[in-house]
Amino acid sequence: MYFQDMKKYISILFMLVAAMSMNAQQNVSFRSGKLVSPQVNDDNTVTFRIQAPKAKKVKVIADWEANKGTGIMKKDKEGVWTYTTPKLPSEMYTYRFDVDGVTSIDPTNPFTRRDVGNVFSIFYVGNGCADEYQVHDVAHGQVRTVWYHSNSANTDRRMNIYLPPTYGKTDEKYPVFYLLHGSGGDENAWLELGNIARIMDNLIAEKKCKPMIVVMPNGNIAKQAAAGETFENQNYKPVMTNFLPHFKDGTFETAFPEIVDYVDATFNTKADKAHRAIAGLSMGGLHSVMISANYPDLFDYVGLFSAGVNFKDVDMEAFPAYANLDTKLATQAKKGVKLYWIAIGKEDQHMNNNKLLMERLDKDGLKYTYHESCRGHIWSNWRQYTLQFVPQLFK
């Protein structure tokens, strides 16, 4: 009887394992499929495919420049819709499908990125700047997620820190680059959309820049961390920062020395102005202007990437961090910076405001370097600005 029961038990167990294996194989088969999308071709065109036999209209919507990032797809007799782009420049691209008005990621592409509250599929076109955004067989740094206490916010706050490959192997101290995100972003943005850890690994390996620590805080002072990483869990959905408390009231800028103090106390840093840099995109560019102006002894290098420096929508004199800006910029100019680097695209919505800022810097005597690129307010510009800015640091 015992052996019969045991035999029956083993038989049931075998069937369960077999069923699990079949399900696993089904998932693998579904993922691999026969469709290839996206397919990066040898001539730098890219072909997209999606099976939607009952759909009436399908298009791919992306962030490349040609055709304003839109490709109208055509259906074959098997119900597969296809579109091939014109030749694309080297870059990391994001895209989604629009199937009869419903947007979705590419079901055959497992690689995605979140931007604010939307998720996009991604692909790379190589033989250019995108090569710096991918993983290569080089020495890799570490990315540490840390929590620091903010007395200003009266809570613990989260940030990500990149440490170069040689960090911790000796007692060597390193310069620090503070890298700030834009509205709607968070402490993960530069890692996920900016690929900054890969960029730093590659630039350091190529000896194009000094090994450095990169600090990526959360610029939304009303929140502890990125959506899904706070005690609110999934009750906090990603939103643009202008919908959160303390937007453009100087609270984050005033509190910034707390971050610098934590980093200097925790990591092997060269804790002086000559070995600190700060830069940011959009809102982070505004933060970089105000933080470096309010604390002129902290940073010798300042970078503005498509800076959101619209001062007309805020009562500057109502907030101490924003008040007397011209006096602060003049003081910053007198104390000196080694590099004040402004970059923006020709089509960027903040172009006029950046021109006004440069007029202000001219009046206040703060010398700067200006770089104008093509296109507008997009991640492809900000990644490329990083490739240009980082090698200029700590010379």
C-alpha positions as CSV (number, residue, x, y, z in Angstrom):
1,M,0.0,0.0,0.0
2,Y,2.8,2.4,0.9
3,F,4.6,1.8,-2.4
4,Q,1.3,2.3,-4.4
5,D,0.7,5.6,-2.6
6,M,4.3,6.7,-3.2
7,K,4.1,5.7,-6.9
8,K,0.8,7.7,-7.2
9,Y,2.4,10.7,-5.4
10,I,5.5,10.7,-7.7
11,S,3.2,10.4,-10.7
12,I,1.2,13.5,-9.7
13,L,4.4,15.4,-8.9
14,F,5.8,14.6,-12.3
15,M,2.6,15.8,-14.0
16,L,2.7,19.1,-12.0
17,V,6.4,19.7,-12.9
18,A,5.6,18.9,-16.6
19,A,2.7,21.3,-16.5
20,M,4.9,24.0,-15.0
21,S,7.5,23.4,-17.7
22,M,4.9,23.6,-20.4
23,N,3.8,27.0,-19.0
24,A,7.3,28.2,-18.8
25,Q,8.0,27.1,-22.4
26,Q,4.8,28.8,-23.5
27,N,6.0,32.1,-21.9
28,V,9.4,31.7,-23.5
29,S,7.8,30.9,-26.9
30,F,5.5,33.9,-26.6
31,R,8.4,36.2,-25.8
32,S,10.7,34.9,-28.6
33,G,7.9,34.5,-31.2
34,K,8.5,34.8,-35.0
35,L,8.1,38.6,-35.1
36,V,11.3,40.7,-34.7
37,S,10.6,44.2,-33.5
38,P,12.4,46.4,-33.4
39,Q,15.0,45.3,-36.0
40,V,17.9,47.7,-36.4
41,N,19.2,47.3,-39.9
42,D,22.7,47.6,-41.2
43,D,21.9,51.0,-42.9
44,N,20.7,52.5,-39.5
45,T,17.0,52.2,-40.6
46,V,14.8,50.4,-38.1
47,T,11.9,48.1,-38.8
48,F,8.9,47.7,-36.4
49,R,6.3,44.9,-36.5
50,I,3.2,44.2,-34.5
51,Q,0.5,41.6,-35.1
52,A,-3.0,43.1,-35.0
53,P,-5.1,41.5,-37.7
54,K,-8.4,43.2,-36.7
55,A,-6.9,46.7,-36.3
56,K,-7.9,49.4,-38.8
57,K,-5.0,51.9,-38.3
58,V,-1.6,51.3,-36.6
59,K,1.3,53.7,-36.2
60,V,4.5,53.9,-34.3
61,I,5.1,57.1,-32.2
62,A,8.7,57.8,-31.2
63,D,11.3,60.5,-30.4
64,W,13.3,60.5,-33.6
65,E,13.2,63.7,-35.7
66,A,12.2,62.4,-39.1
67,N,8.4,62.7,-39.8
68,K,8.0,64.2,-36.4
69,G,8.6,60.8,-34.9
70,T,5.6,59.2,-36.5
71,G,5.5,56.1,-38.8
72,I,2.3,54.9,-40.5
73,M,2.4,51.1,-40.5
74,K,1.1,48.8,-43.3
75,K,-0.7,45.5,-42.8
76,D,0.2,42.3,-44.7
77,K,-2.1,39.3,-45.4
78,E,-1.1,37.7,-42.1
79,G,-2.3,40.7,-40.1
80,V,1.2,41.9,-39.3
81,W,1.8,45.7,-39.4
82,T,5.2,46.9,-40.5
83,Y,7.0,50.2,-40.7
84,T,10.7,51.0,-41.6
85,T,12.1,54.3,-40.6
86,P,14.5,56.5,-42.6
87,K,18.1,56.3,-41.7
88,L,18.5,57.4,-38.0
89,P,21.4,59.0,-36.2
90,S,23.1,57.1,-33.4
91,E,21.0,57.5,-30.3
92,M,18.8,55.7,-27.7
93,Y,15.2,56.0,-28.9
94,T,11.9,55.5,-27.1
95,Y,8.7,54.5,-28.9
96,R,5.2,53.1,-28.5
97,F,2.5,51.7,-30.8
98,D,-0.8,53.4,-31.5
99,V,-3.4,50.7,-32.4
100,D,-6.7,52.3,-33.3
101,G,-6.1,55.1,-30.8
102,V,-4.8,52.9,-28.0
103,T,-1.1,53.2,-27.2
104,S,1.0,50.4,-25.9
105,I,4.6,49.3,-25.6
106,D,6.0,46.8,-28.2
107,P,4.9,43.4,-27.0
108,T,7.9,41.7,-28.5
109,N,10.5,44.1,-27.0
110,P,11.2,43.5,-23.3
111,F,13.3,46.6,-22.9
112,T,11.5,49.7,-21.5
113,R,11.9,53.0,-19.7
114,R,9.6,55.0,-17.5
115,D,9.3,58.7,-18.2
116,V,7.1,60.4,-15.5
117,G,4.0,58.3,-15.6
118,N,4.4,56.7,-19.1
119,V,6.3,53.6,-20.1
120,F,8.1,53.4,-23.5
121,S,9.9,50.7,-25.4
122,I,13.5,51.5,-26.3
123,F,16.2,50.6,-28.8
124,Y,19.7,51.8,-29.8
125,V,21.2,52.8,-33.1
126,G,24.9,52.4,-32.7
127,N,28.1,53.7,-34.4
128,G,28.0,57.0,-32.6
129,C,27.0,58.6,-29.3
130,A,24.7,55.6,-28.4
131,D,27.7,53.4,-28.1
132,E,28.5,55.4,-24.9
133,Y,25.1,54.6,-23.5
134,Q,25.5,50.8,-23.6
135,V,27.3,48.3,-21.5
136,H,30.8,47.4,-22.7
137,D,33.6,45.1,-21.4
138,V,35.2,47.7,-19.2
139,A,35.6,48.2,-15.5
140,H,32.3,49.0,-13.9
141,G,31.4,51.4,-11.1
142,Q,28.8,50.9,-8.4
143,V,25.5,52.5,-8.0
144,R,24.4,52.8,-4.4
145,T,20.9,53.9,-3.2
146,V,21.1,55.7,0.1
147,W,18.8,57.5,2.4
148,Y,19.8,60.7,4.2
149,H,18.0,62.7,6.8
150,S,16.8,66.2,5.7
151,N,16.2,68.6,8.6
152,S,14.5,71.0,6.2
153,A,12.0,68.4,5.0
154,N,11.9,66.7,8.4
155,T,12.1,63.3,6.9
156,D,14.5,60.8,5.4
157,R,15.1,61.2,1.6
158,R,16.4,58.9,-1.1
159,M,19.1,59.4,-3.7
160,N,21.4,57.4,-6.0
161,I,25.1,57.7,-6.0
162,Y,27.5,56.4,-8.7
163,L,31.0,55.4,-7.5
164,P,33.8,55.0,-10.0
165,P,35.4,51.5,-10.6
166,T,38.4,52.3,-8.5
167,Y,36.4,53.6,-5.5
168,G,37.2,51.9,-2.2
169,K,40.3,50.0,-3.5
170,T,42.6,52.6,-2.0
171,D,42.2,55.7,0.3
172,E,41.9,57.9,-2.8
173,K,39.5,60.8,-2.6
174,Y,37.3,61.8,-5.5
175,P,35.6,64.9,-6.9
176,V,31.8,65.0,-6.9
177,F,29.4,65.8,-9.6
178,Y,25.8,66.6,-8.5
179,L,23.4,65.8,-11.3
180,L,19.8,67.0,-11.1
181,H,16.6,65.8,-12.9
182,G,13.8,67.8,-14.4
183,S,10.1,68.2,-13.5
184,G,8.4,64.9,-13.4
185,G,11.7,63.1,-12.8
186,D,13.2,61.7,-9.6
187,E,16.5,60.2,-8.3
188,N,16.2,57.3,-10.9
189,A,15.8,59.5,-14.0
190,W,19.5,60.0,-14.9
191,L,20.1,56.3,-14.4
192,E,17.2,55.0,-16.4
193,L,16.7,57.6,-19.1
194,G,20.1,59.3,-18.9
195,N,22.1,56.0,-18.8
196,I,24.6,57.9,-16.6
197,A,26.2,54.9,-15.0
198,R,27.1,53.4,-18.4
199,I,28.3,56.8,-19.7
200,M,30.6,57.3,-16.7
201,D,32.0,53.7,-17.0
202,N,32.7,54.2,-20.6
203,L,34.2,57.8,-20.4
204,I,36.4,56.7,-17.5
205,A,37.6,53.6,-19.4
206,E,38.3,55.7,-22.4
207,K,40.2,58.2,-20.2
208,K,38.0,61.0,-21.5
209,C,37.2,62.2,-18.0
210,K,38.4,62.1,-14.4
211,P,37.0,59.3,-12.2
212,M,34.4,61.0,-10.1
213,I,31.4,60.4,-7.8
214,V,28.0,61.3,-9.3
215,V,25.2,62.2,-6.9
216,M,21.6,62.0,-8.1
217,P,19.1,63.4,-5.5
218,N,15.4,63.7,-5.7
219,G,14.5,67.3,-6.5
220,N,10.9,67.0,-5.5
221,I,11.3,68.2,-1.9
222,A,7.7,67.3,-1.0
223,K,8.4,63.7,-1.7
224,Q,10.9,61.3,0.0
225,A,11.7,59.3,-3.1
226,A,10.5,58.1,-6.5
227,A,7.0,56.8,-6.9
228,G,6.8,53.3,-5.5
229,E,9.8,53.8,-3.2
230,T,8.1,55.7,-0.4
231,F,5.8,54.7,2.4
232,E,2.9,55.7,0.1
233,N,3.9,52.8,-2.1
234,Q,1.6,52.7,-5.1
235,N,-0.7,55.4,-3.8
236,Y,1.8,58.0,-5.1
237,K,1.7,58.1,-8.9
238,P,4.5,60.0,-10.9
239,V,3.4,63.6,-11.7
240,M,5.1,66.7,-13.0
241,T,6.7,68.6,-10.1
242,N,4.7,71.7,-10.6
243,F,1.7,69.7,-9.3
244,L,3.6,69.1,-6.0
245,P,4.1,71.4,-3.0
246,H,7.2,73.6,-2.9
247,F,7.6,73.9,-6.6
248,K,9.7,77.1,-7.3
249,D,9.7,78.3,-3.7
250,G,13.4,77.7,-3.0
251,T,12.9,75.0,-0.4
252,F,15.0,72.4,-2.3
253,E,17.7,74.9,-3.2
254,T,18.0,76.2,0.4
255,A,18.2,72.6,1.7
256,F,20.9,71.5,-0.8
257,P,23.9,71.8,1.6
258,E,22.4,68.9,3.6
259,I,23.1,66.7,0.6
260,V,26.6,68.0,0.2
261,D,27.3,67.5,3.9
262,Y,26.0,63.9,3.8
263,V,28.0,63.0,0.8
264,D,31.2,64.5,2.2
265,A,30.7,62.8,5.6
266,T,29.9,59.4,4.0
267,F,32.2,59.0,1.0
268,N,35.8,59.6,0.2
269,T,35.4,63.0,-1.4
270,K,37.6,66.0,-2.2
271,A,35.5,68.3,-0.1
272,D,36.1,71.7,-1.7
273,K,34.8,74.0,-4.3
274,A,37.4,73.1,-6.9
275,H,36.3,69.5,-6.8
276,R,32.5,70.0,-7.0
277,A,30.3,70.3,-10.0
278,I,26.5,70.8,-10.3
279,A,24.3,70.4,-13.4
280,G,20.7,69.7,-14.2
281,L,18.2,69.4,-17.0
282,S,15.1,71.7,-17.2
283,M,13.9,72.2,-13.6
284,G,17.3,70.8,-12.5
285,G,18.9,73.5,-14.6
286,L,16.9,76.1,-12.7
287,H,18.0,74.4,-9.4
288,S,21.6,74.5,-10.6
289,V,21.4,78.3,-11.2
290,M,19.8,79.0,-7.8
291,I,21.9,76.6,-5.7
292,S,25.2,77.8,-7.2
293,A,24.2,81.4,-6.8
294,N,23.1,81.0,-3.2
295,Y,26.2,79.0,-2.3
296,P,29.0,80.5,-4.4
297,D,31.7,78.7,-2.4
298,L,30.4,75.2,-3.1
299,F,30.8,74.7,-6.9
300,D,33.5,75.6,-9.4
301,Y,31.6,73.9,-12.3
302,V,27.9,74.6,-13.2
303,G,26.0,73.1,-16.1
304,L,22.6,74.1,-17.4
305,F,20.9,71.6,-19.8
306,S,17.8,73.2,-21.4
307,A,17.3,75.0,-18.1
308,G,13.8,75.9,-17.1
309,V,14.7,79.4,-16.1
310,N,11.3,81.1,-16.5
311,F,11.4,83.7,-13.8
312,K,8.2,85.4,-14.9
313,D,5.9,82.9,-13.3
314,V,7.3,83.3,-9.8
315,D,7.5,86.2,-7.3
316,M,11.3,86.1,-7.0
317,E,11.4,88.5,-4.0
318,A,8.9,86.5,-2.1
319,F,11.3,83.6,-1.5
320,P,14.7,84.1,0.1
321,A,16.5,81.6,-2.2
322,Y,15.3,83.5,-5.3
323,A,15.5,87.1,-4.0
324,N,18.3,89.5,-5.0
325,L,19.4,87.1,-7.8
326,D,21.5,89.7,-9.6
327,T,23.4,90.5,-6.5
328,K,24.0,86.8,-5.9
329,L,25.1,86.2,-9.5
330,A,27.5,89.2,-9.3
331,T,29.0,87.7,-6.1
332,Q,29.3,84.4,-7.8
333,A,31.1,86.1,-10.7
334,K,33.5,87.9,-8.3
335,K,34.3,84.7,-6.4
336,G,34.8,82.9,-9.8
337,V,33.8,79.7,-11.4
338,K,36.0,77.6,-13.7
339,L,33.1,76.7,-16.0
340,Y,29.6,77.9,-16.4
341,W,28.2,75.9,-19.3
342,I,24.8,76.5,-20.9
343,A,23.4,74.1,-23.5
344,I,20.0,74.2,-25.2
345,G,18.4,73.0,-28.5
346,K,17.3,75.5,-31.2
347,E,13.7,74.3,-30.9
348,D,13.5,74.2,-27.1
349,Q,10.6,76.0,-25.5
350,H,13.0,77.5,-23.0
351,M,15.2,79.1,-25.6
352,N,14.0,82.7,-25.0
353,N,14.2,82.3,-21.2
354,N,17.8,81.0,-21.6
355,K,18.7,84.1,-23.8
356,L,17.3,86.3,-21.0
357,L,19.4,84.5,-18.5
358,M,22.5,85.0,-20.5
359,E,21.7,88.7,-20.8
360,R,21.4,88.7,-17.0
361,L,24.8,86.9,-16.6
362,D,26.4,89.4,-19.0
363,K,25.1,92.3,-16.9
364,D,26.2,90.7,-13.7
365,G,29.7,89.8,-15.0
366,L,29.4,86.1,-14.9
367,K,31.3,84.5,-17.8
368,Y,29.8,81.4,-19.4
369,T,30.2,79.0,-22.3
370,Y,27.2,78.6,-24.6
371,H,26.4,75.5,-26.7
372,E,23.4,75.3,-29.1
373,S,22.3,72.0,-30.5
374,C,19.5,70.9,-32.8
375,R,16.0,69.8,-31.7
376,G,14.3,70.6,-28.4
377,H,13.5,69.6,-24.9
378,I,14.4,65.9,-25.1
379,W,16.5,63.2,-23.5
380,S,18.7,62.7,-26.6
381,N,20.0,66.3,-26.1
382,W,20.5,65.9,-22.4
383,R,22.5,62.6,-22.8
384,Q,24.7,64.3,-25.4
385,Y,25.2,67.4,-23.3
386,T,26.5,65.0,-20.5
387,L,29.0,63.5,-23.0
388,Q,30.3,67.0,-23.7
389,F,30.1,68.5,-20.1
390,V,31.6,65.7,-18.1
391,P,35.0,65.6,-19.8
392,Q,35.5,69.3,-19.0
393,L,35.2,68.8,-15.3
394,F,38.0,68.9,-12.7
395,K,40.8,69.8,-15.1
